[in-house]
Amino acid sequence: MSTTVTREQLEQRVFDALEEFGAESDRIGPDAEFESLDVDSLDLVELAQIVEDEYGVKMGAEDLEKIKTVRQAVDLVMSRLS
C-alpha cells in the first residue's frame, strides 16, 4: 500500500489508538513512554497491526521491544514509509 502520510497524521493516529487502549489523553504526547501510559505488550502488538493495516508498514517483535516512546514508534514508521 502506497500512502502519503505526514508525521502529524501518523502521530495523531498513534495518539488515537493509545486512547482506544485506555491511556489518558492528557498524558499522551510524543515523549510519553508506553509503560507510563499503562500500554502493555498486547497493546503494542495491536498498534503494530493498525500501522500495518493502515500504512503497510510491518513492525516485528524486535521492533516492538526497542520502541519505548510514541516518538520512537512514529520515527520507526516514518523511516519505513520513506
Buried (B, 14 or more C-beta within 10 A) or exposed (E): EEEEBEEEEBBEBBBEBBEEBEBEEEEBEBEBBBEEBEBEEEBBEBBBEBBBEBBEBEBEEEBBEEBEBBBBBBBBBBEBBE
